[in-house]
Amino acid sequence: MNICVVSSFEGSAEDFLSMFHEIFDEEIEKVAPDYDIGVVSDKDGFCKIITTANVIDEQRFSELMSSPKMVEWDKNHKNTDVIYSLERIN
């Protein structure tokens, strides 16, 4: 399943990337071997990032997104994730 996650939070792109590597590095290749992260906005202490991924293990992806570390990071940074399902148009 192809997804797009729009993350909006207090902090910087560097904060997000540090968290991403801490939580997902060991698992990401098993869960979503093809992913991209793009910084939409990173200014004045507020950041918006878009992550696209081809998720091949939806159960594990859900577990990672709701892990205690992820929940804590979201709370500390007032993060909101909006997740979209993507479908390729030919």
Secondary structure, DSSP 8 states (H G I E B T S, - for coil): -EEEEEEEEES-HHHHHHHHHHHHTTTHHHH-SEEEEEEEEEETTEEEEEEEEE-S-HHHHHHHHTSHHHHHHHHHTT-EEEEEEE----
